[in-house]
Amino acid sequence: MKNHNPVDILFINPGSRASVYQGLGANLSAIEPPILAALFAGYVRGKGLTTDIIDAPVANLGIDELVALVDKHYRATLIVIPVYGFQPSASTQNMTIVGELCRALKAKQITAPILLTGTHPAALPRLTMEQEAVDFVCDQEGPQTIYALHTQLSRSEADYSAVPNLWYRQGSEICSTGPGPLMVDLDSEMPMPAWDLLPMSDYRAHNWHCFEQIEQRQPYASIYTSLGCPYKCSFCCINAPFGKPSYRMWSPEVVVRQIDTLVNEYGVKNIKISDEMFVLNAGHVLGICDLLIERGYDLNIWAYARVDTVKDEYLDKLFRAGFRWLALGIESASKHVRDGVEKGRFGDAQIIDTVHRIQAAGINVIGNYIFGLPDDTEESMQQTLELALAARCEFANFYSAMAYPGSPLYRQAEAHGPALPDSWVGYSQHSYQCLPLATQTLSAAEVLRFRDQAFQRYYADEHYLAYVAEKFGTEIVAHIKTMAAVPLKRKIYSF
């Protein structure tokens, strides 16, 4: 017997940790709350609408179970699927499972129309409408479009042309309404995510985030303190939902009010700042730090920074506020390679100096490195690995260069090559189907093999492991060895 819960808007976060992360998804990767779905739900609820969120990854729901849940328990006016990843460029890899879900919902004859929003649909709205079993696509940020679309669906005759940022069908024709303005006052429009619609105790931090307390990865939450990024790195797609490089902030007071809620109502101490670039605006960063220092919470926060935005006057306050990790986009040891993707104007000495200054303040560093950027060679990739070993960050992510939809690299590859993945999950760094960019001197298989071998080389390095043992203990060394032993099968090469 069906027990339908009527809701104006049902948000669904689909996902498959196994397909995106292979063996890393079971225990090593994070299980992150769908923060944008929670923000959007808070927005529409503030407009007087009823809403709910289904988070498939945290409940470990497959497609059939997810569709059965929707069919049995919900009668929605509109289904919204935010297609976002939990790192800035990870939206596209989720499109395979999103497409499967949309087809399954239609096959089950779920009558609620489906709207896709997020980085990938915003980057490729027409293609998404052509390829996927969806009724609507939002080509910029979602909240205003979601609310306006619901308003039209509630009328006897919907006028979709009145909805900003919307792609829809009119007969056999695909139509677009054009861009609307971005939200300006984030404080009043989206002051609080709808945490109450999520099982907050079930989310889990990244393994490295809790190296100091590896058995205390739960509960965990992520928040945004700003939207967008003013920089123009050519490998990045994060500004696709905003139409252009942009940067808007919540006030420190509203940000810390959200953290108050997480700490006091949900017992959360492990927090990720999801901003594409947190350590940027002095008033914003220091304002948040000052308020957190006043509260004296025992927090474990991590956030993104750039080598050229970390200032000494930030570091003491960041530590006292509870920031225990900063993630640096180092990318490459070659200034020539970095210049080719518009990534900063800093050299190796500044990179290592910044890492050491952060560490001296008591904050751990996670270094992010990319192999196979357009000007990379075997020699420059080796230099990047050597820089990673010399910098000795507490943790490191190694990526292969991808032309993510919405990035300048994607537009270049689409027009001139090299080959792009033939499936959306092929954009996942850890998937079997992973296909990075080839360069003028390196094939995609050579780039990916180098990346995978660099990962093994870094996490087997005796100097790194001795450093980890001294700082975090032998238990963490054992944990790292377990992580490094998880095999990643690759379609385009084999060891």
N, C-alpha and C positions, 0 to 999 in steps of 0.2 A: 504493500500500500504506500502511495506517495504522500508525503507530508510537506507540501510546498511552503517555503518561506518567501513571501513576496518581498522583493527588494527592487529599488529603483535601479541601482547599479551594482553588478557583481564583478569584482576584480578577481582575476585568476592569474596566479603565478605558476606556470608549468615549469618543468625542468627534469633533467635526467643527469644526476651526478656521474653515473657510470659511463654514459656516452661522451660526456664532455671531459671528464678527468680520468677515465679508466680506473685502475686500481687505487688511485690517489683519492677518489671520491668517498670511499667507505669511512675512513677514520682520520685522514690527514688534512683534507681540505676543510674550509669553513662551511658551516650551514648558516647562511646569512638571511636575516629578515628582508622581505621585499620592501625596502624603505620607500621607493617611489609609489608603489601601490598604497602603502600606508599614508603617505603624504596626500596622494590624490583622494583617497577615501576620506581623510580628514577635511579636505577642501569641499567635496560635494556634501558631506554631512553638515558642514558649516552653512551651506546653502539651503538646508532643510530637507535634503534627500536621504533616503534610507540606503544602506550599503553594507556589504560584507566582503571578506577576502578569503579565498581558498589558496593556501600555499602548498602546492604539491610536493616540492622537495623536502620540506621539513616533516611532512606526513608520510613521505616515501610512497606517494601515490603514482601508479602507472596511468597511462591514458585511459584504459577501460574503467579503472576505479574512479578516476577523476570525472569522466563523463557520467558514470552512474550516479555519483554524488550530486552533480548538477541536476540531472534529470529527476532524481528522487526528492531533493530537498529545496530546490530553488525555482522560483518563477520571477525572472528578472526582466525589467524593461530593456536593459542594455548590458551586454557582457563586454568588459574591457580587459584586454590582455596587454599589460606593459612589457615590452620586449627590451629589457635591460639586462646587463651583466653586472657582476659584482666587482669588476675592475673596469676602468674607464672605457676600454675598447672591446668589451666582451658581449655586446648585444647580439651580433650576427650569429655566433655559435649556437645561440638558443633558438634560432628560427626553424631548425629542423623539427624540434619537438613542438614548437608553436604551430607549425603547419599541420603536423599530425593531429594535434588537439582540435584545431579548427575543422578539419575534415571529419573527425570523429563526432564533434558536436553537431555538425550538419547531418551526418549520416543517422544520428539518433533523433533527428528532427526536433532538436532544441530550437524553439521559435525565436528566442531573443537574438537580435542582430549582434554582430561581433565587430568591435572596434579595436584595431591594433594601434598602440602608441609606443614610442621609444626610439632609440637611436637608429636601429636598422630600418624600421618602417619610415622614419623621417628622412633617411638618406635615400631610400629607394621606394617612394610611395607608389609610383605607377607600376613598377615591376611587382610589388607586393600585391596590389589589387589584381594584376593579371594572373599571378601564379597561385595565390592562396585563396582558400574558401572563406573569405571575409567580406563583410558588407561595407566597412569603412576603414580608412587609414587616416591618422593624424600626422601631418608632416612637420609639426613643431612640438613645443611642449604641450602636455596633454590637458591640464585641469580645465581651462576655459572651454576647450573644444568638447570635452566630456559633458560638462554641464549644459552647454548650448545644444548639443546633440540630443541629450535627454529631453530638453524642453521641446524640441521639435517632434521627437518620437511620441510625446505625450499629447500631441495635438491630433485632431482628426485628419488634417492634411499637413504633412511635414514639408517644410521648406528648407532643404539642406543647404541651399545657397546662402542662408543666413548664418551658417555655422563657420567660424573661422578655422583655417588650417585643415580643412576636411577634404578628403578624396572619397567619392561615392559613385555609384552607378546610376545612370539615367537611361533606361533601356539597355542597349548594348554599348553605350558610350560611357567612358570613364571621365568623370568631371572633377575639377578642383576649384575650391573657393578662394584660394590665395591666402597669403600669410596675414595673420592678425598681429597685434602688438604683444610683446612679452609682458608677463606680469612684472610690475614694478615694486609693489609693496608686499614683499614676501611675509613680513611679520603679521599683517592682517589677513592675507589671503590663505596662507598655509602655516598657521602658528604652531600646530601640534600634529604629528602623525597619529593615526588611529591605532595605537599600540594594542588597545583592548580587543581588536579584531584578530590578533595573532597570538599563537602559543609562545609567549616570550621566553619561558623557561627552557624551551627546546632548542634554541639557537646556539651555535657553537663557534668559538673563535678559531682563527687559523692556528695551526700548531706552533709556529714561531712566535706568534703574538703572546703566547703564554709560556715561553721558555723558563721564566722565573717561577711559574706555578703550573706545570704542564697538566696536572690533574684537575685544574680549575678553569676549564675552557667554557663552561656554561655557568650562568646565562651570559648572553652576548647580544649586542645591538649595534646598529650603524645609524648615523644621522648625517644630514647635510647641513652645513653652515653657510654654504654659498652654492650657486648654480653657474655653470659655464667656466670658461677659461679664456684669458685675454691673449694667450700665446697661439702660435700658428704652426706647431710641429707637423710636418707633412705626413707622418705615419699615424696621426691621431684623428679620430672621428667624433670626439666628444661634443663638438659644437653643432653637430647635425640637427638636434632637436631645437636649437636656438636660432638657426639660420645664418649665424655669423659669430665670430669670436665675441663673447660678452662675459660679463662678470657681475653678478648681483648677490648681495649678502643679506642674510637674516641679521638682526641686531644681536650683539652679545647677550643682552638680557633674554631674548626669546630663545636663543641657543641653549643657554644655561638652564632656562626653565624646562626645556625638553630633557636635559640631562638630569635635572632634579626629579622629574617624573620617572625616568629610567632607574635611578638609584633608589628612590624612596618607595615607589610602587611595585617595581619589578626586581629589585635587588641586583641590578646590572652594574658590574664594575669594569668589564671588558668592553670597550667601545671603539668602533672604527669611525673616523671622520671620512665620509665618502667623497668629500669635495675633490674635484679634479686637481685642485691646487689650494691647499689650506694655508701654508706658510707663505703669505703674499702681502696682505694689507696689514700694516703695523697696528692701526687702531682696532681692527677686527681681531687679530690674533691676541694682542695684549689685553684687549677688553674681555675676551672670553677667559683668558688665563687669570686675570685679576679676580673675576667673579668665582671661578673654581677654587682659587687659593683661599678666598674668604670662607668657602664652605668646608674645606678640609676633607673632602672625600678621598678615599683610598682607591684611586682609579688606575686603570691600565689602558691608556688611549694610544691609538696610532693614527697617523695622518700623512698625507703626501706633502713633500717639499721639493724645491729645486736647489741645485748646488749654488745658484746665484741669488737665492732669496733668503738663505739662512743667515741671520745676523746674530752677532754675539749677544746683543741685548735681549733677544728672544729666548735664548736657551735656558737660562736660570728659571724664568717664569714658566716656560713650557714644562720643565721638569717638576717644579713645585705644584703645577696645576694637575699633574697626573699623566703627562705625555711620556710614555716609556719607549715608543718606537717612532722614528721618522723614516718614510720611504723616499729615497732619492732616485730620480730618473737620470742615471748616469749615462746609460744607453751605449756609448762607445768610447774607446780610448783614443780614437782618431778625431782630432778637431776637424779634419777635412770631411770625414764621414758625418760628424754632427752638423757641420755647416750645411751639408747637402740636404739635410732634413730640417733645417732652421731650428736646431736645438741648442740655444745658448751660445755664449762666446767665452767659454771657460776652458782651461787647460787641465792636464793631468795633476799638476801640483795643487791647483785650487780644489780639484775633486778630493784628493786625499786629505788636504788640509781641512776641508769642510767635514768629511767623515770623522776625522780625529777631534775636531772641535765639538761636534755633537756628542761623541762618545765621552769626551772629558766632562761634559755637563751631566753625565749619568744616563743619557738617552741612547738606546740601541738604534742601529741603522740597518735597514734592509735596502740593499742596492739592486736596482733594476737595470739589466743589460740586454741589448738587442743585437743579435747576429743576423747578417744578411741585409743590412740597409743598402740602398742603391749603390753607394760607392765602396762598399765593403769588398775586401779581398781575403784570401786565406790568411795573409800576413796581418791585416788589420783586425780580423776576428781573433787571431792569436794574441795580439796586443791587448785586446779588450779582456780576454781571459786572464792575462797576466796582470792587468790593472785590477781586476776583481780580486785576485789572490793577494796582491800587494795592499789593497785598501782594507781587506779583512773586515768587512761588515759582518755583523752578527748573523745575518742571513742574506741570501741573494736569490733573486729570480732571474732566470735566463730565458729569454724569449727569442723566437725567430721572427724576422720582419714579416709582417702581414699587411696586405693592402685592404684594410677594413673599409667596407662601404661607408661613404661619408667623408673619407680622408682624401687629401690630394693624391696620395699614392694610388688609391683605388681608381681615381679618374685617369691617372697616367697609365696604369696597367690596362684598364679597359680600352683605352685608345691605342696604345702602342705595345702592349705586352709588358712583362712576361705573363705566363698563364696564371689564371686565378683558380681557386678550388672549384670543383664541380658540385659540391654540396656545401650547405651552410655550416655544418659541423666541421668541415674541413678548415674553417677559420679558428677552431679551438687549438690552442697551443699543445694540449695534451691528448688530443684525440688520435685514434688510429688513422683517420683520413687526413690529418694535418698536412697542408700544402703551403709552405711559406713562399715568399717571392724568390725567384732566381735573380742573380745579378749578372753583370756583363761577363764575369769570370767564374761564377759559381752556379751550379745547378741547384734547384730546390732541394734535392736529396742531399747534396753536399752541405748546404746550410743547415738542414735539420739534423743531419748526423753530427755536425760540429756542435750544434746546440746541445744535443743529448749527451755527447761525450764531455762537453764542458761542464755540464751539470754533475756528471759522475766525478770528473777530475776535482771540482771544487769541494764537493762534500766528502771526498776521500783524502783531501790534503791534510797531512799530519800536523802542519802548523795551525791550520784552521781548527781542527778537532781538538788540539791541545788548548787553544784559546777558548773554545766553547766549554771544555771540561773545567778550566780554571774559573770561568765566569758563571756558568750555569750548573755545572756538575756532570758526572759521568752518565747519569740517567738521560740527560739530553743528548749526549754523544750517541748513546744506544738508540735513542729515538731517531736521530738524524740518519744513522746507518740503516735503520728499518725503512725510513722514507726513501733513501737512495736505492734500496734493494727492490723497490716496487718496479716491475718491468713496464715499459711503455712500448707496445707494439706499434709499428709504423707501416703504412701501406707502401710508401715510396722507397723504402730501403729496409734492409735487415742487417743486424750486426754480423 
